[in-house]
Amino acid sequence: MFHRLKTQAGRARDALHKQADEPVFGNIDAVTGFRRFFLRRLKRVSGEWTLVFMARNFKRLAVLAHSRVDKGDPRKSRRIRQNRLFPTG
């Protein structure tokens, strides 16, 4: 391990291991209250996990779309918000 950390490529790879995935899972736990799976078997659990992550991603998209809305004219803000979430073509 020490030899790997001596090289620049080894240090870069080790830096990737220091990244934390846990804030995403902490948000799912705190915001949605999802703490355990209610279904059994891998196929059903993966479907339940997909639903949880879809809900998280939709919530994140809504927050991002709302934060980018122009705060000036309320009619313009509504129009921008609708076009970003549901583009009409």
N, C-alpha and C positions, 0 to 999 in steps of 0.2 A: 504494500500500500504506500509506503514511504517513497518508493521508487516512482510510482505512478504520479504522486503529487509533485515530484521534482520537475516533470515536464510541463510545458505550457498547455498541451492538450489535456493532460491529466487534471490540471487545476481547473480548466474550463469545464470539464465533465463533472468534477466534484462540486463546482459552483451550481450546476443544474440540480444537484441533489439537495441543495439547501433551500430550494424554492418550496414554499408551503402550499399545499392544496387545501389545508384545513379551513381557511376562512369561508370557502364555499359551503362546506358541510356544516360549519357552525351557523351560517345564515339559514340554511335549510332547517336546522334544528330550532333556532330561535324564532324565525319569522313564521314558518309554516307549522311549527309544532310537531313535525314529523320525527318520531324517535324510534319507531319500529315498524317492521313489515307486518301486515295483517294477513297476507296470503302466504302459502307455502308452495314449494317446488320452484326450481330456477326460472322456468319460463314465466310463471305468474309474478314472481318477485321482480324480474327484469321489466315486466310490463308496468308494475306499480312504481318502480324506480323511474321509468321513462315519464310517467305522469307527473311525478314529483318534480323532475327536472324541467319538464315542459312548463309547469306552473311557475317555477322559479325564473325561467327565461322570459316568459310573457310578462311577469311582474317587472323584470329588469328592463325589458323593452319599453314598457309603459313609463317607467321612471325616467329613462333616457329621453324618450320622446317628449315628455312633459317638461323636462329641464331645458330643452332646446327651443321651446316655443317663444316667439317674440312677445315681449311683455307690453308692447305699445297698444295697438288697436285690438280690442277683444274679438272683433269679427275676423281679422286677419289671423289671430292666434288660433282660433277654432279651425279655420281653413287649413292652416299649416299642420296642426295636430292631426286632422283627419287625413290629409294627404300622406303624411309620414307613416301612419299606422296602417292605412288601407289605401294604397295607391290605386288610382282609377285608370291608369293606363297611359 
